[in-house]
Amino acid sequence: MDVRPTRRSVSELALFGGSKWFDVPKSTSNLVGPDFDRFLDYSQSIFDAAGRPPGTVTARFEARLAAFHETGYCVAFCSGFWALATAIVALARPGRREVVIPSLTYRRMADVIAWTGLLPRFCEVDADTLAISAATAAPWICDDTALLLAVHPIVNCCDAQALADLADETHVPILFDGVESVYERCIDGQGRSRKVGAFGHAECFSLHASKLINGFEGGYVTTNDAALARRLVDLRNGSMVLPGAIDARLADMHAAMALANLDELDAQVARNRARYERYRVALAAIQGVRLLTFDESQPTSYKNIVVELTAEWPLTRSLTLEMLNAENILARAYYAPPLHSKPMAYPHIAAELPVTDQLSQRFMLLPCGEFVTLDDIDEVAKLLSFACAHADAVRACRASQEQKP
């Protein structure tokens, strides 16, 4: 097993000069590779398509994704950025400028909005779910709202139906970002379980290697609106004007890789669940570390591991992350700083969001994905337990370290 012996004293921690706990870094990215033979089978059809235009495999992939998300249409893109930016442009109400988004979300979300020429309007999230909600978004919708961009958090989902209802009531288009919710389902207005991807006017997803469906790179948008799907295709193919527009079609080779991974999705989710269950057991006895649990009333991917450092945890989050990172445990803060408090060189709307400010100091992601074993999880928990038991010494060593010239 790729681990170092248990530390006997704080001075042996890597942060203070000791050897690293893990020789090989343990990241928070998914990094699931496809079955290689299956990937080759899909790739072979690219070369067998003599006389046919490029995009044959991508078209097959789009059809698979539309069926998977139980939606009418899927339009694939060369990256998640282009999927999101194109959907924003396609959906935004003409003549309006503001896009309502949660501040506690992906660090580049506001940048994408600004790139399209619109203004980010930041809103709070629900303190319990860490998600945008109809209640937190509604106060910011006004006559100048061009779009409501509802982002699912990385553990569980926002209340998609309530947000879609808010969009209908206010006549504002709604785009869901389901990047971390590919496998999940939500309850619709009729009490039915529906796949994420079929709510609102459209939903966008990523095929980055860190995501559930790995196409190495890529993205896609799902919708039930035929006219919107055609507009997305036109924008993607470069036949309509976007800022810095390019041909943003997904390459067939990326589609082949994503198809191979899609074939094995249920098996991947089963492995994710095993890791999640191991974390649940391993972290249970550690004071001040609370695992965010998945809502298992609906199917979920169990992909991401997020913990809250409660008031009982004896170290600051920043020092905890420094300690973990030094040991090659590449934990990271869950959305800090929040978007509304980041320096921005583009027009935006300032906001005071005390709930978000508080939440942004308390959560972190722990290693997960295909390169994290169940034994690795035990070792991560062992280090956290050691740090908790020796917190006074950790703080003292850190203070001494900072005093040195």
Secondary structure, DSSP 8 states (H G I E B T S, - for coil): -------SSGGGSGGGT---S-SS-B-S-------HHHHHHHHHHHHT-TTS-TTHHHHHHHHHHHHHTT-SEEEEESSHHHHHHHHHHHHS-TT--EEEEESSS-TTHHHHHHHTT-EEEEE---TTT-S--HHHHGGG--TTEEEEEEE--SSS---HHHHHHHHHHHT--EEEE-TT-SS-EEE-TTS-EEETTSSSSEEEEE--TTSSS--SS-EEEEES-HHHHHHHHHHHTTSS--TT-------HHHHHHHHHHHHTHHHHHHHHHHHHHHHHHHHTTSTTEEE----TTS------EEEEE-TT--S-HHHHHHHHHHTTB--EESS-S-GGGS--SS--B----HHHHHHTTTEEEE--STT--HHHHHHHHHHHHHHHHTHHHHHHHHHHHHH--
